[in-house]
Amino acid sequence: MVRARDASRGGGVNSTDRLVKERRARLAAERLLDQKARELLEANSRLSDHARNLSEVVLEQRQGLAQVKTEREALLGRNSQVESDLERAQAATQLAQRRLWEALETIRDGFAVFDADHRLIIANGAYVALFQGRCELAAGQRYDQLIRLLAAHDIVDLDGGDAHDWHDGMIARLMRPEIAPRIVKLTDGRHMKFIDRRGEAGDLVCLVADISDVVRRESELEEARQKAEAANRAKSAFLANMSHEIRTPMNGVVGMADLLCETDLTDDQRLFAETIKSSGEALLTIINDVLDYSKAEAEKLRLYPEPFDLERCLHEVMLLLQPSARDKGVSLIVDFDLFLPTRFTADPGRMRQVLTNLLGNAVKFTAKGHVLARVVGLERGEGHYDLHVTIEDTGIGIAPEHVDHIFGEFNQVEDQSNRKFEGTGLGLAITRQLIALMGGEIWVDSEPGKGSCFGFRVTVAAAEPLPEEPSGRAITLGAALVVDEAIVSREILSRQLETYGLTVRACRSGAEALAALQGGHVDLVVADQDGGDGVALAAELRGNGYLGPVLLYSASPMAVRMPAGLVQGLLQKPILRSDLFRRLQDLSDPAPALPAPQPAPMGARRMRVLTAEDNRTNQLVFRKMVQEFEIDLQIAANGREAVDIWRNWRPDLIFMDISMPEMDGREATRTIRGIEAEAGRGDHVPIVALTAHAMEGDSESILAAGIDHYLTKPLKRAELAERIAVHCPKDAHMPLPLR
Ligand code: ADP
């Protein structure tokens, strides 16, 4: 419609159109120009961005290039450093190799290396020399070839052996992970040790060392050792013989002096006789010590364990020491663990020796106070006990600087306080060896002026208790008074009585006891005779209306005099538990305490005792010692005579000396046992050996011969009496000594 109106206007319309068109065109051109200008601007800015990026890249690359350049230069530098290092290393390696070779060539031992196939790589001159120029050695040769060459060229002394066997033996070794060295003797007399070892890469490194000097020294040493052993055996045999030779006459001297002391003598004569006796005994002790020590040194001491009663053994040792303790007023006390068995399996002789040494020293070095042996034990299981034995004294003590040495041989404390004591200084050394042999240990605590406490520990097996005595009689006593002024023995005795079910009041003095008596009912009074006067106390108790039993204990019961009926028992100090127990049983019985001794049946015969002893002095000593017993005695001068007399006379007991001419005691015993066995009647005459030997193996070989018991000389009347009493047959008088 707009167009139709414009068309009606004519020519004016055309120019307007044109103007419009032009304007439009201009506007469009301007817009285009604008757009192009923007695009140009954009392109420009992109271009400049690009140019900037490009220049950055160029810059980076330039820097990279520079770095590469410096690195290259550094590398070049390092390379030349490495090259020179390498050169130096090569030089050092060559030097080390040269030195190694020089060293290998310098050593006297042969050295060679084989590869994993056992082919020779290198060998030094000494290794080559082993082949003594009799065959050439070259790299690549096999180990077994070389070994074969050694045998084939007579380089090795096969000592009559087969070359193949030797070769095979040498090669077989190499198969084992650890190659055992082999000593090879050469025909030129040298001894070479082949030591081979496998290297990491499988190489075999071989060393052949000349050990001829070592072998020679070894054989010299062996020869010297054999000579020394032979000398030692000769020394032991000499000591054994000397001991016998010395002991036999000494036993005569001591025995005779003993008998002499019992005759009527003037004071001077008594002094002389007693000196002879005690010197003789001291000499015998020294001989025994020296023998024991030399045996211990030669490791010849052996233990012969058998069941025995340790408590009894301790008491026996105490009783032996009682006289010297009593003379000084020193009391001996035993405290044996109440819950410990008393029978153990150990070597009774050696245990007694240990106790004798320790207790003997304690008594020797104590002037007043007491010596207390205490035994306690811990059960270790399977019937084994750890025994702790301590021996405590209130004697001179040992200074700390001496304590470490006293267990050494011939060591005695050298000072004023000690000078007056005799001894060899071997006792403790032997004791320590014995304890070590028993698997235990020994120690000492001591304070000078206060006393010492020696202790030892051993593990032993408990032995079967002896069959119970037929009377399991109960103890019915209730309340007891213990009267002792020494606290240690008072306490120990009180504890013992308490374990037997008694209630105990412990009193320090007679006055305290009398006061206690007023305080309540008392069934039993046990009092020390030695400290206060037990007999006087008993009399006073009676005076105060006490009618119950009184038991006294004393270090010398034989010396106690008292009116009959005043006291019901006198116990030997230290009190043996079983003695005390039996006494308490007796006192509990309403019936007479002990069965009255059976009078010997009318016309009962005398006991027959045979003694075999070749030494005339000892025969006389024996005869004198038993002269107070009502026995029939015959004496044989050797084993053969003993067997003959036994056959015809049938003695009840034989005392048999061991070393006798013609037939010794062992053989005589074996003969008697043989005849008894043949007769098959179950006869067994008790045979007690009398031995002067202290040398090893005696007790064993003696018992093995069929001997029942043995006594060591010098003979003791009490020991003979005990054996006679033990073996007195039922149809004979009990041959009690007359005094
Ligand atoms: P001896 O034969 O001299 O008694 P021992 O080897 O038995 O030899 O003892 C060595 C030393 O140890 C003794 O000489 C003594 O000096 C010291 N001695 C041992 N026991 C005791 C003790 N109970 N009290 C003090 N000193 C002791």
Boltz pocket constraint, residues with backbone or C-beta under 6 A from the ligand:
constraints:
  - pocket:
      binder: B
      contacts: [[A, 357], [A, 358], [A, 361], [A, 362], [A, 365], [A, 393], [A, 395], [A, 396], [A, 397], [A, 398], [A, 406], [A, 408], [A, 411], [A, 412], [A, 413], [A, 414], [A, 418], [A, 422], [A, 423], [A, 424], [A, 425], [A, 426], [A, 427], [A, 428], [A, 429], [A, 452]]
      max_distance: 6.0
